[in-house]
Amino acid sequence: MEEQWIEELPEEARASAKVVNELTSSERTCPACLTVFAAGPKYCPSCRLFIGG
Ligand SMILES: [Zn+2]
């Protein structure tokens, strides 16, 4: 019931909602170089871009 809202969203919005959910997972993806790394470091281990907490 609580997740019914997502079924009514267009495909693109659904994808965005999924991305937001993934931000709470244990992985981060650097928006600059697309390196995937475990959450923890505040900087991308590849290009040193500041990612945040
Ligand atoms: Zn990077």
mmCIF file of the protein (N, C-alpha, C, O) and its ligand, coordinates in Angstrom:
data_MODEL
# 
_entry.id   MODEL 
# 
loop_
_entity.id 
_entity.type 
_entity.pdbx_number_of_molecules 
1 polymer     1 
2 non-polymer 1 
# 
_entity_poly.entity_id                      1 
_entity_poly.type                           'polypeptide(L)' 
_entity_poly.nstd_linkage                   no 
_entity_poly.nstd_monomer                   no 
_entity_poly.pdbx_seq_one_letter_code       MEEQWIEELPEEARASAKVVNELTSSERTCPACLTVFAAGPKYCPSCRLFIGG 
_entity_poly.pdbx_seq_one_letter_code_can   MEEQWIEELPEEARASAKVVNELTSSERTCPACLTVFAAGPKYCPSCRLFIGG 
_entity_poly.pdbx_strand_id                 A 
# 
loop_
_entity_poly_seq.entity_id 
_entity_poly_seq.num 
_entity_poly_seq.mon_id 
_entity_poly_seq.hetero 
1 1  MET n 
1 2  GLU n 
1 3  GLU n 
1 4  GLN n 
1 5  TRP n 
1 6  ILE n 
1 7  GLU n 
1 8  GLU n 
1 9  LEU n 
1 10 PRO n 
1 11 GLU n 
1 12 GLU n 
1 13 ALA n 
1 14 ARG n 
1 15 ALA n 
1 16 SER n 
1 17 ALA n 
1 18 LYS n 
1 19 VAL n 
1 20 VAL n 
1 21 ASN n 
1 22 GLU n 
1 23 LEU n 
1 24 THR n 
1 25 SER n 
1 26 SER n 
1 27 GLU n 
1 28 ARG n 
1 29 THR n 
1 30 CYS n 
1 31 PRO n 
1 32 ALA n 
1 33 CYS n 
1 34 LEU n 
1 35 THR n 
1 36 VAL n 
1 37 PHE n 
1 38 ALA n 
1 39 ALA n 
1 40 GLY n 
1 41 PRO n 
1 42 LYS n 
1 43 TYR n 
1 44 CYS n 
1 45 PRO n 
1 46 SER n 
1 47 CYS n 
1 48 ARG n 
1 49 LEU n 
1 50 PHE n 
1 51 ILE n 
1 52 GLY n 
1 53 GLY n 
# 
loop_
_struct_asym.id 
_struct_asym.entity_id 
A 1 
B 2 
# 
loop_
_chem_comp.id 
_chem_comp.type 
_chem_comp.mon_nstd_flag 
ALA 'L-peptide linking' y 
ARG 'L-peptide linking' y 
ASN 'L-peptide linking' y 
CYS 'L-peptide linking' y 
GLN 'L-peptide linking' y 
GLU 'L-peptide linking' y 
GLY 'peptide linking'   y 
ILE 'L-peptide linking' y 
LEU 'L-peptide linking' y 
LYS 'L-peptide linking' y 
MET 'L-peptide linking' y 
PHE 'L-peptide linking' y 
PRO 'L-peptide linking' y 
SER 'L-peptide linking' y 
THR 'L-peptide linking' y 
TRP 'L-peptide linking' y 
TYR 'L-peptide linking' y 
VAL 'L-peptide linking' y 
ZN  non-polymer         . 
# 
_pdbx_entity_nonpoly.entity_id   2 
_pdbx_entity_nonpoly.name        ? 
_pdbx_entity_nonpoly.comp_id     ZN 
# 
_pdbx_nonpoly_scheme.asym_id         B 
_pdbx_nonpoly_scheme.entity_id       2 
_pdbx_nonpoly_scheme.mon_id          ZN 
_pdbx_nonpoly_scheme.ndb_seq_num     1 
_pdbx_nonpoly_scheme.pdb_seq_num     101 
_pdbx_nonpoly_scheme.auth_seq_num    101 
_pdbx_nonpoly_scheme.pdb_mon_id      ZN 
_pdbx_nonpoly_scheme.auth_mon_id     ZN 
_pdbx_nonpoly_scheme.pdb_strand_id   A 
_pdbx_nonpoly_scheme.pdb_ins_code    . 
# 
loop_
_atom_site.group_PDB 
_atom_site.id 
_atom_site.type_symbol 
_atom_site.label_atom_id 
_atom_site.label_alt_id 
_atom_site.label_comp_id 
_atom_site.label_asym_id 
_atom_site.label_entity_id 
_atom_site.label_seq_id 
_atom_site.pdbx_PDB_ins_code 
_atom_site.Cartn_x 
_atom_site.Cartn_y 
_atom_site.Cartn_z 
_atom_site.occupancy 
_atom_site.B_iso_or_equiv 
_atom_site.pdbx_formal_charge 
_atom_site.auth_seq_id 
_atom_site.auth_comp_id 
_atom_site.auth_asym_id 
_atom_site.auth_atom_id 
_atom_site.pdbx_PDB_model_num 
ATOM   1   N  N  . MET A 1 1  ? 0.828  -1.210 0.000   1.00 0.00 ? 1   MET A N  1 
ATOM   2   C  CA . MET A 1 1  ? 0.000  0.000  0.000   1.00 0.00 ? 1   MET A CA 1 
ATOM   3   C  C  . MET A 1 1  ? 0.861  1.257  0.000   1.00 0.00 ? 1   MET A C  1 
ATOM   4   O  O  . MET A 1 1  ? 0.643  2.173  -0.793  1.00 0.00 ? 1   MET A O  1 
ATOM   5   N  N  . GLU A 1 2  ? 1.824  1.286  0.885   1.00 0.00 ? 2   GLU A N  1 
ATOM   6   C  CA . GLU A 1 2  ? 2.643  2.496  1.013   1.00 0.00 ? 2   GLU A CA 1 
ATOM   7   C  C  . GLU A 1 2  ? 3.498  2.759  -0.222  1.00 0.00 ? 2   GLU A C  1 
ATOM   8   O  O  . GLU A 1 2  ? 3.911  3.892  -0.466  1.00 0.00 ? 2   GLU A O  1 
ATOM   9   N  N  . GLU A 1 3  ? 3.762  1.713  -0.997  1.00 0.00 ? 3   GLU A N  1 
ATOM   10  C  CA . GLU A 1 3  ? 4.621  1.893  -2.164  1.00 0.00 ? 3   GLU A CA 1 
ATOM   11  C  C  . GLU A 1 3  ? 3.811  2.053  -3.444  1.00 0.00 ? 3   GLU A C  1 
ATOM   12  O  O  . GLU A 1 3  ? 4.367  2.061  -4.542  1.00 0.00 ? 3   GLU A O  1 
ATOM   13  N  N  . GLN A 1 4  ? 2.510  2.178  -3.298  1.00 0.00 ? 4   GLN A N  1 
ATOM   14  C  CA . GLN A 1 4  ? 1.667  2.271  -4.488  1.00 0.00 ? 4   GLN A CA 1 
ATOM   15  C  C  . GLN A 1 4  ? 1.961  3.532  -5.291  1.00 0.00 ? 4   GLN A C  1 
ATOM   16  O  O  . GLN A 1 4  ? 1.808  3.543  -6.513  1.00 0.00 ? 4   GLN A O  1 
ATOM   17  N  N  . TRP A 1 5  ? 2.384  4.596  -4.607  1.00 0.00 ? 5   TRP A N  1 
ATOM   18  C  CA . TRP A 1 5  ? 2.666  5.845  -5.310  1.00 0.00 ? 5   TRP A CA 1 
ATOM   19  C  C  . TRP A 1 5  ? 3.672  5.662  -6.430  1.00 0.00 ? 5   TRP A C  1 
ATOM   20  O  O  . TRP A 1 5  ? 3.571  6.304  -7.475  1.00 0.00 ? 5   TRP A O  1 
ATOM   21  N  N  . ILE A 1 6  ? 4.633  4.795  -6.215  1.00 0.00 ? 6   ILE A N  1 
ATOM   22  C  CA . ILE A 1 6  ? 5.694  4.648  -7.217  1.00 0.00 ? 6   ILE A CA 1 
ATOM   23  C  C  . ILE A 1 6  ? 5.165  3.973  -8.475  1.00 0.00 ? 6   ILE A C  1 
ATOM   24  O  O  . ILE A 1 6  ? 5.705  4.169  -9.564  1.00 0.00 ? 6   ILE A O  1 
ATOM   25  N  N  . GLU A 1 7  ? 4.120  3.186  -8.326  1.00 0.00 ? 7   GLU A N  1 
ATOM   26  C  CA . GLU A 1 7  ? 3.553  2.499  -9.489  1.00 0.00 ? 7   GLU A CA 1 
ATOM   27  C  C  . GLU A 1 7  ? 2.870  3.488  -10.426 1.00 0.00 ? 7   GLU A C  1 
ATOM   28  O  O  . GLU A 1 7  ? 2.720  3.218  -11.617 1.00 0.00 ? 7   GLU A O  1 
ATOM   29  N  N  . GLU A 1 8  ? 2.465  4.613  -9.895  1.00 0.00 ? 8   GLU A N  1 
ATOM   30  C  CA . GLU A 1 8  ? 1.729  5.583  -10.699 1.00 0.00 ? 8   GLU A CA 1 
ATOM   31  C  C  . GLU A 1 8  ? 2.655  6.622  -11.319 1.00 0.00 ? 8   GLU A C  1 
ATOM   32  O  O  . GLU A 1 8  ? 2.209  7.474  -12.088 1.00 0.00 ? 8   GLU A O  1 
ATOM   33  N  N  . LEU A 1 9  ? 3.919  6.556  -10.995 1.00 0.00 ? 9   LEU A N  1 
ATOM   34  C  CA . LEU A 1 9  ? 4.874  7.491  -11.566 1.00 0.00 ? 9   LEU A CA 1 
ATOM   35  C  C  . LEU A 1 9  ? 5.280  7.048  -12.969 1.00 0.00 ? 9   LEU A C  1 
ATOM   36  O  O  . LEU A 1 9  ? 5.314  5.854  -13.269 1.00 0.00 ? 9   LEU A O  1 
ATOM   37  N  N  . PRO A 1 10 ? 5.586  8.022  -13.821 1.00 0.00 ? 10  PRO A N  1 
ATOM   38  C  CA . PRO A 1 10 ? 6.125  7.652  -15.134 1.00 0.00 ? 10  PRO A CA 1 
ATOM   39  C  C  . PRO A 1 10 ? 7.478  6.958  -14.966 1.00 0.00 ? 10  PRO A C  1 
ATOM   40  O  O  . PRO A 1 10 ? 8.113  7.040  -13.914 1.00 0.00 ? 10  PRO A O  1 
ATOM   41  N  N  . GLU A 1 11 ? 7.892  6.286  -16.010 1.00 0.00 ? 11  GLU A N  1 
ATOM   42  C  CA . GLU A 1 11 ? 9.098  5.464  -15.940 1.00 0.00 ? 11  GLU A CA 1 
ATOM   43  C  C  . GLU A 1 11 ? 10.307 6.253  -15.456 1.00 0.00 ? 11  GLU A C  1 
ATOM   44  O  O  . GLU A 1 11 ? 11.086 5.762  -14.639 1.00 0.00 ? 11  GLU A O  1 
ATOM   45  N  N  . GLU A 1 12 ? 10.466 7.470  -15.957 1.00 0.00 ? 12  GLU A N  1 
ATOM   46  C  CA . GLU A 1 12 ? 11.641 8.271  -15.597 1.00 0.00 ? 12  GLU A CA 1 
ATOM   47  C  C  . GLU A 1 12 ? 11.655 8.602  -14.110 1.00 0.00 ? 12  GLU A C  1 
ATOM   48  O  O  . GLU A 1 12 ? 12.693 8.523  -13.454 1.00 0.00 ? 12  GLU A O  1 
ATOM   49  N  N  . ALA A 1 13 ? 10.502 8.970  -13.595 1.00 0.00 ? 13  ALA A N  1 
ATOM   50  C  CA . ALA A 1 13 ? 10.422 9.317  -12.184 1.00 0.00 ? 13  ALA A CA 1 
ATOM   51  C  C  . ALA A 1 13 ? 10.692 8.103  -11.320 1.00 0.00 ? 13  ALA A C  1 
ATOM   52  O  O  . ALA A 1 13 ? 11.281 8.209  -10.244 1.00 0.00 ? 13  ALA A O  1 
ATOM   53  N  N  . ARG A 1 14 ? 10.260 6.957  -11.797 1.00 0.00 ? 14  ARG A N  1 
ATOM   54  C  CA . ARG A 1 14 ? 10.519 5.727  -11.064 1.00 0.00 ? 14  ARG A CA 1 
ATOM   55  C  C  . ARG A 1 14 ? 12.019 5.462  -10.973 1.00 0.00 ? 14  ARG A C  1 
ATOM   56  O  O  . ARG A 1 14 ? 12.534 5.050  -9.933  1.00 0.00 ? 14  ARG A O  1 
ATOM   57  N  N  . ALA A 1 15 ? 12.699 5.707  -12.077 1.00 0.00 ? 15  ALA A N  1 
ATOM   58  C  CA . ALA A 1 15 ? 14.145 5.507  -12.088 1.00 0.00 ? 15  ALA A CA 1 
ATOM   59  C  C  . ALA A 1 15 ? 14.802 6.463  -11.101 1.00 0.00 ? 15  ALA A C  1 
ATOM   60  O  O  . ALA A 1 15 ? 15.724 6.079  -10.382 1.00 0.00 ? 15  ALA A O  1 
ATOM   61  N  N  . SER A 1 16 ? 14.334 7.697  -11.065 1.00 0.00 ? 16  SER A N  1 
ATOM   62  C  CA . SER A 1 16 ? 14.903 8.679  -10.137 1.00 0.00 ? 16  SER A CA 1 
ATOM   63  C  C  . SER A 1 16 ? 14.682 8.251  -8.690  1.00 0.00 ? 16  SER A C  1 
ATOM   64  O  O  . SER A 1 16 ? 15.573 8.377  -7.850  1.00 0.00 ? 16  SER A O  1 
ATOM   65  N  N  . ALA A 1 17 ? 13.501 7.752  -8.415  1.00 0.00 ? 17  ALA A N  1 
ATOM   66  C  CA . ALA A 1 17 ? 13.202 7.302  -7.060  1.00 0.00 ? 17  ALA A CA 1 
ATOM   67  C  C  . ALA A 1 17 ? 14.137 6.168  -6.673  1.00 0.00 ? 17  ALA A C  1 
ATOM   68  O  O  . ALA A 1 17 ? 14.547 6.054  -5.518  1.00 0.00 ? 17  ALA A O  1 
ATOM   69  N  N  . LYS A 1 18 ? 14.470 5.329  -7.652  1.00 0.00 ? 18  LYS A N  1 
ATOM   70  C  CA . LYS A 1 18 ? 15.369 4.221  -7.390  1.00 0.00 ? 18  LYS A CA 1 
ATOM   71  C  C  . LYS A 1 18 ? 16.764 4.747  -7.081  1.00 0.00 ? 18  LYS A C  1 
ATOM   72  O  O  . LYS A 1 18 ? 17.437 4.247  -6.180  1.00 0.00 ? 18  LYS A O  1 
ATOM   73  N  N  . VAL A 1 19 ? 17.197 5.757  -7.829  1.00 0.00 ? 19  VAL A N  1 
ATOM   74  C  CA . VAL A 1 19 ? 18.522 6.336  -7.589  1.00 0.00 ? 19  VAL A CA 1 
ATOM   75  C  C  . VAL A 1 19 ? 18.601 6.891  -6.177  1.00 0.00 ? 19  VAL A C  1 
ATOM   76  O  O  . VAL A 1 19 ? 19.593 6.684  -5.478  1.00 0.00 ? 19  VAL A O  1 
ATOM   77  N  N  . VAL A 1 20 ? 17.556 7.595  -5.756  1.00 0.00 ? 20  VAL A N  1 
ATOM   78  C  CA . VAL A 1 20 ? 17.545 8.152  -4.410  1.00 0.00 ? 20  VAL A CA 1 
ATOM   79  C  C  . VAL A 1 20 ? 17.683 7.043  -3.375  1.00 0.00 ? 20  VAL A C  1 
ATOM   80  O  O  . VAL A 1 20 ? 18.412 7.180  -2.393  1.00 0.00 ? 20  VAL A O  1 
ATOM   81  N  N  . ASN A 1 21 ? 16.973 5.944  -3.609  1.00 0.00 ? 21  ASN A N  1 
ATOM   82  C  CA . ASN A 1 21 ? 17.071 4.827  -2.685  1.00 0.00 ? 21  ASN A CA 1 
ATOM   83  C  C  . ASN A 1 21 ? 18.479 4.271  -2.638  1.00 0.00 ? 21  ASN A C  1 
ATOM   84  O  O  . ASN A 1 21 ? 18.964 3.877  -1.578  1.00 0.00 ? 21  ASN A O  1 
ATOM   85  N  N  . GLU A 1 22 ? 19.124 4.239  -3.771  1.00 0.00 ? 22  GLU A N  1 
ATOM   86  C  CA . GLU A 1 22 ? 20.467 3.674  -3.829  1.00 0.00 ? 22  GLU A CA 1 
ATOM   87  C  C  . GLU A 1 22 ? 21.486 4.550  -3.121  1.00 0.00 ? 22  GLU A C  1 
ATOM   88  O  O  . GLU A 1 22 ? 22.552 4.079  -2.724  1.00 0.00 ? 22  GLU A O  1 
ATOM   89  N  N  . LEU A 1 23 ? 21.159 5.818  -2.967  1.00 0.00 ? 23  LEU A N  1 
ATOM   90  C  CA . LEU A 1 23 ? 22.068 6.706  -2.246  1.00 0.00 ? 23  LEU A CA 1 
ATOM   91  C  C  . LEU A 1 23 ? 22.183 6.311  -0.779  1.00 0.00 ? 23  LEU A C  1 
ATOM   92  O  O  . LEU A 1 23 ? 23.150 6.668  -0.106  1.00 0.00 ? 23  LEU A O  1 
ATOM   93  N  N  . THR A 1 24 ? 21.212 5.586  -0.299  1.00 0.00 ? 24  THR A N  1 
ATOM   94  C  CA . THR A 1 24 ? 21.258 5.176  1.099   1.00 0.00 ? 24  THR A CA 1 
ATOM   95  C  C  . THR A 1 24 ? 21.931 3.813  1.251   1.00 0.00 ? 24  THR A C  1 
ATOM   96  O  O  . THR A 1 24 ? 22.084 3.306  2.362   1.00 0.00 ? 24  THR A O  1 
ATOM   97  N  N  . SER A 1 25 ? 22.326 3.233  0.132   1.00 0.00 ? 25  SER A N  1 
ATOM   98  C  CA . SER A 1 25 ? 22.996 1.933  0.200   1.00 0.00 ? 25  SER A CA 1 
ATOM   99  C  C  . SER A 1 25 ? 24.463 2.134  0.562   1.00 0.00 ? 25  SER A C  1 
ATOM   100 O  O  . SER A 1 25 ? 24.883 3.242  0.894   1.00 0.00 ? 25  SER A O  1 
ATOM   101 N  N  . SER A 1 26 ? 25.225 1.074  0.495   1.00 0.00 ? 26  SER A N  1 
ATOM   102 C  CA . SER A 1 26 ? 26.613 1.134  0.930   1.00 0.00 ? 26  SER A CA 1 
ATOM   103 C  C  . SER A 1 26 ? 27.563 1.494  -0.197  1.00 0.00 ? 26  SER A C  1 
ATOM   104 O  O  . SER A 1 26 ? 28.782 1.427  -0.036  1.00 0.00 ? 26  SER A O  1 
ATOM   105 N  N  . GLU A 1 27 ? 27.002 1.878  -1.343  1.00 0.00 ? 27  GLU A N  1 
ATOM   106 C  CA . GLU A 1 27 ? 27.878 2.238  -2.445  1.00 0.00 ? 27  GLU A CA 1 
ATOM   107 C  C  . GLU A 1 27 ? 27.616 3.661  -2.906  1.00 0.00 ? 27  GLU A C  1 
ATOM   108 O  O  . GLU A 1 27 ? 26.498 4.168  -2.807  1.00 0.00 ? 27  GLU A O  1 
ATOM   109 N  N  . ARG A 1 28 ? 28.659 4.293  -3.407  1.00 0.00 ? 28  ARG A N  1 
ATOM   110 C  CA . ARG A 1 28 ? 28.545 5.622  -3.983  1.00 0.00 ? 28  ARG A CA 1 
ATOM   111 C  C  . ARG A 1 28 ? 29.098 5.575  -5.400  1.00 0.00 ? 28  ARG A C  1 
ATOM   112 O  O  . ARG A 1 28 ? 30.017 4.815  -5.703  1.00 0.00 ? 28  ARG A O  1 
ATOM   113 N  N  . THR A 1 29 ? 28.523 6.397  -6.252  1.00 0.00 ? 29  THR A N  1 
ATOM   114 C  CA . THR A 1 29 ? 29.054 6.521  -7.595  1.00 0.00 ? 29  THR A CA 1 
ATOM   115 C  C  . THR A 1 29 ? 29.494 7.961  -7.794  1.00 0.00 ? 29  THR A C  1 
ATOM   116 O  O  . THR A 1 29 ? 28.698 8.885  -7.632  1.00 0.00 ? 29  THR A O  1 
ATOM   117 N  N  . CYS A 1 30 ? 30.742 8.150  -8.140  1.00 0.00 ? 30  CYS A N  1 
ATOM   118 C  CA . CYS A 1 30 ? 31.258 9.492  -8.382  1.00 0.00 ? 30  CYS A CA 1 
ATOM   119 C  C  . CYS A 1 30 ? 30.563 10.086 -9.598  1.00 0.00 ? 30  CYS A C  1 
ATOM   120 O  O  . CYS A 1 30 ? 30.568 9.471  -10.665 1.00 0.00 ? 30  CYS A O  1 
ATOM   121 N  N  . PRO A 1 31 ? 29.965 11.268 -9.466  1.00 0.00 ? 31  PRO A N  1 
ATOM   122 C  CA . PRO A 1 31 ? 29.266 11.878 -10.591 1.00 0.00 ? 31  PRO A CA 1 
ATOM   123 C  C  . PRO A 1 31 ? 30.210 12.367 -11.679 1.00 0.00 ? 31  PRO A C  1 
ATOM   124 O  O  . PRO A 1 31 ? 29.783 12.625 -12.804 1.00 0.00 ? 31  PRO A O  1 
ATOM   125 N  N  . ALA A 1 32 ? 31.475 12.495 -11.352 1.00 0.00 ? 32  ALA A N  1 
ATOM   126 C  CA . ALA A 1 32 ? 32.437 13.011 -12.325 1.00 0.00 ? 32  ALA A CA 1 
ATOM   127 C  C  . ALA A 1 32 ? 33.064 11.887 -13.147 1.00 0.00 ? 32  ALA A C  1 
ATOM   128 O  O  . ALA A 1 32 ? 33.071 11.948 -14.376 1.00 0.00 ? 32  ALA A O  1 
ATOM   129 N  N  . CYS A 1 33 ? 33.586 10.868 -12.480 1.00 0.00 ? 33  CYS A N  1 
ATOM   130 C  CA . CYS A 1 33 ? 34.308 9.813  -13.196 1.00 0.00 ? 33  CYS A CA 1 
ATOM   131 C  C  . CYS A 1 33 ? 33.569 8.485  -13.156 1.00 0.00 ? 33  CYS A C  1 
ATOM   132 O  O  . CYS A 1 33 ? 34.026 7.499  -13.733 1.00 0.00 ? 33  CYS A O  1 
ATOM   133 N  N  . LEU A 1 34 ? 32.423 8.457  -12.473 1.00 0.00 ? 34  LEU A N  1 
ATOM   134 C  CA . LEU A 1 34 ? 31.551 7.282  -12.426 1.00 0.00 ? 34  LEU A CA 1 
ATOM   135 C  C  . LEU A 1 34 ? 32.203 6.083  -11.741 1.00 0.00 ? 34  LEU A C  1 
ATOM   136 O  O  . LEU A 1 34 ? 31.774 4.943  -11.920 1.00 0.00 ? 34  LEU A O  1 
ATOM   137 N  N  . THR A 1 35 ? 33.229 6.352  -10.966 1.00 0.00 ? 35  THR A N  1 
ATOM   138 C  CA . THR A 1 35 ? 33.820 5.280  -10.174 1.00 0.00 ? 35  THR A CA 1 
ATOM   139 C  C  . THR A 1 35 ? 32.856 4.891  -9.059  1.00 0.00 ? 35  THR A C  1 
ATOM   140 O  O  . THR A 1 35 ? 32.316 5.752  -8.364  1.00 0.00 ? 35  THR A O  1 
ATOM   141 N  N  . VAL A 1 36 ? 32.648 3.601  -8.896  1.00 0.00 ? 36  VAL A N  1 
ATOM   142 C  CA . VAL A 1 36 ? 31.800 3.108  -7.814  1.00 0.00 ? 36  VAL A CA 1 
ATOM   143 C  C  . VAL A 1 36 ? 32.693 2.676  -6.668  1.00 0.00 ? 36  VAL A C  1 
ATOM   144 O  O  . VAL A 1 36 ? 33.644 1.916  -6.852  1.00 0.00 ? 36  VAL A O  1 
ATOM   145 N  N  . PHE A 1 37 ? 32.372 3.176  -5.473  1.00 0.00 ? 37  PHE A N  1 
ATOM   146 C  CA . PHE A 1 37 ? 33.195 2.831  -4.321  1.00 0.00 ? 37  PHE A CA 1 
ATOM   147 C  C  . PHE A 1 37 ? 32.318 2.718  -3.096  1.00 0.00 ? 37  PHE A C  1 
ATOM   148 O  O  . PHE A 1 37 ? 31.197 3.227  -3.068  1.00 0.00 ? 37  PHE A O  1 
ATOM   149 N  N  . ALA A 1 38 ? 32.833 2.049  -2.090  1.00 0.00 ? 38  ALA A N  1 
ATOM   150 C  CA . ALA A 1 38 ? 32.071 1.858  -0.865  1.00 0.00 ? 38  ALA A CA 1 
ATOM   151 C  C  . ALA A 1 38 ? 31.890 3.178  -0.142  1.00 0.00 ? 38  ALA A C  1 
ATOM   152 O  O  . ALA A 1 38 ? 32.802 4.004  -0.104  1.00 0.00 ? 38  ALA A O  1 
ATOM   153 N  N  . ALA A 1 39 ? 30.709 3.376  0.433   1.00 0.00 ? 39  ALA A N  1 
ATOM   154 C  CA . ALA A 1 39 ? 30.438 4.589  1.176   1.00 0.00 ? 39  ALA A CA 1 
ATOM   155 C  C  . ALA A 1 39 ? 31.400 4.698  2.349   1.00 0.00 ? 39  ALA A C  1 
ATOM   156 O  O  . ALA A 1 39 ? 31.799 3.698  2.946   1.00 0.00 ? 39  ALA A O  1 
ATOM   157 N  N  . GLY A 1 40 ? 31.756 5.924  2.661   1.00 0.00 ? 40  GLY A N  1 
ATOM   158 C  CA . GLY A 1 40 ? 32.682 6.140  3.767   1.00 0.00 ? 40  GLY A CA 1 
ATOM   159 C  C  . GLY A 1 40 ? 33.559 7.336  3.489   1.00 0.00 ? 40  GLY A C  1 
ATOM   160 O  O  . GLY A 1 40 ? 33.449 8.364  4.158   1.00 0.00 ? 40  GLY A O  1 
ATOM   161 N  N  . PRO A 1 41 ? 34.436 7.208  2.495   1.00 0.00 ? 41  PRO A N  1 
ATOM   162 C  CA . PRO A 1 41 ? 35.277 8.364  2.137   1.00 0.00 ? 41  PRO A CA 1 
ATOM   163 C  C  . PRO A 1 41 ? 34.427 9.518  1.625   1.00 0.00 ? 41  PRO A C  1 
ATOM   164 O  O  . PRO A 1 41 ? 33.424 9.305  0.944   1.00 0.00 ? 41  PRO A O  1 
ATOM   165 N  N  . LYS A 1 42 ? 34.833 10.744 1.956   1.00 0.00 ? 42  LYS A N  1 
ATOM   166 C  CA . LYS A 1 42 ? 34.093 11.910 1.476   1.00 0.00 ? 42  LYS A CA 1 
ATOM   167 C  C  . LYS A 1 42 ? 34.603 12.367 0.114   1.00 0.00 ? 42  LYS A C  1 
ATOM   168 O  O  . LYS A 1 42 ? 34.031 13.254 -0.520  1.00 0.00 ? 42  LYS A O  1 
ATOM   169 N  N  . TYR A 1 43 ? 35.692 11.739 -0.317  1.00 0.00 ? 43  TYR A N  1 
ATOM   170 C  CA . TYR A 1 43 ? 36.250 12.102 -1.609  1.00 0.00 ? 43  TYR A CA 1 
ATOM   171 C  C  . TYR A 1 43 ? 36.336 10.879 -2.505  1.00 0.00 ? 43  TYR A C  1 
ATOM   172 O  O  . TYR A 1 43 ? 36.617 9.775  -2.040  1.00 0.00 ? 43  TYR A O  1 
ATOM   173 N  N  . CYS A 1 44 ? 36.094 11.085 -3.791  1.00 0.00 ? 44  CYS A N  1 
ATOM   174 C  CA . CYS A 1 44 ? 36.246 9.998  -4.737  1.00 0.00 ? 44  CYS A CA 1 
ATOM   175 C  C  . CYS A 1 44 ? 37.679 9.494  -4.698  1.00 0.00 ? 44  CYS A C  1 
ATOM   176 O  O  . CYS A 1 44 ? 38.614 10.288 -4.799  1.00 0.00 ? 44  CYS A O  1 
ATOM   177 N  N  . PRO A 1 45 ? 37.867 8.193  -4.554  1.00 0.00 ? 45  PRO A N  1 
ATOM   178 C  CA . PRO A 1 45 ? 39.220 7.641  -4.489  1.00 0.00 ? 45  PRO A CA 1 
ATOM   179 C  C  . PRO A 1 45 ? 39.945 7.732  -5.820  1.00 0.00 ? 45  PRO A C  1 
ATOM   180 O  O  . PRO A 1 45 ? 41.165 7.577  -5.876  1.00 0.00 ? 45  PRO A O  1 
ATOM   181 N  N  . SER A 1 46 ? 39.215 7.978  -6.875  1.00 0.00 ? 46  SER A N  1 
ATOM   182 C  CA . SER A 1 46 ? 39.835 8.024  -8.196  1.00 0.00 ? 46  SER A CA 1 
ATOM   183 C  C  . SER A 1 46 ? 40.233 9.447  -8.598  1.00 0.00 ? 46  SER A C  1 
ATOM   184 O  O  . SER A 1 46 ? 41.376 9.685  -8.987  1.00 0.00 ? 46  SER A O  1 
ATOM   185 N  N  . CYS A 1 47 ? 39.280 10.403 -8.502  1.00 0.00 ? 47  CYS A N  1 
ATOM   186 C  CA . CYS A 1 47 ? 39.558 11.756 -8.982  1.00 0.00 ? 47  CYS A CA 1 
ATOM   187 C  C  . CYS A 1 47 ? 39.569 12.788 -7.853  1.00 0.00 ? 47  CYS A C  1 
ATOM   188 O  O  . CYS A 1 47 ? 39.803 13.974 -8.086  1.00 0.00 ? 47  CYS A O  1 
ATOM   189 N  N  . ARG A 1 48 ? 39.313 12.321 -6.626  1.00 0.00 ? 48  ARG A N  1 
ATOM   190 C  CA . ARG A 1 48 ? 39.362 13.198 -5.448  1.00 0.00 ? 48  ARG A CA 1 
ATOM   191 C  C  . ARG A 1 48 ? 38.255 14.235 -5.416  1.00 0.00 ? 48  ARG A C  1 
ATOM   192 O  O  . ARG A 1 48 ? 38.354 15.225 -4.691  1.00 0.00 ? 48  ARG A O  1 
ATOM   193 N  N  . LEU A 1 49 ? 37.222 14.024 -6.177  1.00 0.00 ? 49  LEU A N  1 
ATOM   194 C  CA . LEU A 1 49 ? 36.080 14.920 -6.116  1.00 0.00 ? 49  LEU A CA 1 
ATOM   195 C  C  . LEU A 1 49 ? 35.403 14.780 -4.746  1.00 0.00 ? 49  LEU A C  1 
ATOM   196 O  O  . LEU A 1 49 ? 35.233 13.672 -4.238  1.00 0.00 ? 49  LEU A O  1 
ATOM   197 N  N  . PHE A 1 50 ? 35.027 15.907 -4.167  1.00 0.00 ? 50  PHE A N  1 
ATOM   198 C  CA . PHE A 1 50 ? 34.314 15.857 -2.888  1.00 0.00 ? 50  PHE A CA 1 
ATOM   199 C  C  . PHE A 1 50 ? 32.903 15.344 -3.108  1.00 0.00 ? 50  PHE A C  1 
ATOM   200 O  O  . PHE A 1 50 ? 32.145 15.919 -3.889  1.00 0.00 ? 50  PHE A O  1 
ATOM   201 N  N  . ILE A 1 51 ? 32.549 14.273 -2.430  1.00 0.00 ? 51  ILE A N  1 
ATOM   202 C  CA . ILE A 1 51 ? 31.243 13.640 -2.615  1.00 0.00 ? 51  ILE A CA 1 
ATOM   203 C  C  . ILE A 1 51 ? 30.270 14.082 -1.533  1.00 0.00 ? 51  ILE A C  1 
ATOM   204 O  O  . ILE A 1 51 ? 29.081 14.267 -1.794  1.00 0.00 ? 51  ILE A O  1 
ATOM   205 N  N  . GLY A 1 52 ? 30.767 14.247 -0.351  1.00 0.00 ? 52  GLY A N  1 
ATOM   206 C  CA . GLY A 1 52 ? 29.891 14.553 0.790   1.00 0.00 ? 52  GLY A CA 1 
ATOM   207 C  C  . GLY A 1 52 ? 29.830 13.365 1.721   1.00 0.00 ? 52  GLY A C  1 
ATOM   208 O  O  . GLY A 1 52 ? 30.463 12.337 1.483   1.00 0.00 ? 52  GLY A O  1 
ATOM   209 N  N  . GLY A 1 53 ? 29.064 13.516 2.784   1.00 0.00 ? 53  GLY A N  1 
ATOM   210 C  CA . GLY A 1 53 ? 29.026 12.486 3.812   1.00 0.00 ? 53  GLY A CA 1 
ATOM   211 C  C  . GLY A 1 53 ? 28.368 11.210 3.396   1.00 0.00 ? 53  GLY A C  1 
ATOM   212 O  O  . GLY A 1 53 ? 28.282 10.272 4.189   1.00 0.00 ? 53  GLY A O  1 
HETATM 213 ZN ZN . ZN  B 2 .  ? 35.654 10.535 -9.279  1.00 0.00 2 101 ZN  A ZN 1 
# 
